[in-house]
Amino acid sequence: MELEKIISISGKPGLFKLVSQLRNGFIIEDITSKKKLSIGNSSQVSLLDNIAMFTFDQEVPLFDVFENIAKDNGYQATVSHKSDEAELRTFMDVALPNYDTERVYVSDIKKLAQWYNILHAAGYITEESFVKPEQNTEEAAEVKTEAPKPAEAKAKKSAAPKAKAATSAAKSAPKSTHRKQG
């Protein structure tokens, strides 16, 4: 799941995807309607990738909580954010069994359920979307150790075209025997 580009904007309902950065703000896209709009730098934006939920012993990334909810619900929609407090607390007990009941408020649980359902409606909640990024980074690290260092590769790539360009320019330039007088 690509949470690093999904944001919540204070004062705006729904979730948005960062499309581009402007000099004085951002272009965003509503993930359900696909409508694009711009926001200023003064908007309070929260990246879902940076959000975590409190447990008694640690903070659990939102990605992991969404995965728990998805697995428990068979990758389908979950309880409505408009449900009563008892139902929301039961939902949270399943989503994150050891969550800190004093630091995670009902409003946080409502937001969690609402965001999950929005992401589900937009097609972000699937079995494939929960492939762990750690697996990909380990494979990338193995490949990286075999590849040449970026500075060496850049030097080799940039040196070859310059030499080739110089020789082809010299071949195509007309040869003159007289010099300019100044």
Secondary structure, 3 states (H helix, E strand, C coil): CCHHHEEEECCCCCCEEEEEEECCEEEEEECCCCCEEEEECCCCEEEHHHCEEEECCCEEEHHHHHHHHHHHCCCCCCCCCCCCHHHHHHHHHHHCCCECCCCCCHHHHHHHHHHHHHHHHCCCCCCHHHCCHHHHHHHHHHHHHHCCCHHHHHHHHHHHHHHHHHHHHHHHCCCCCCCCCC
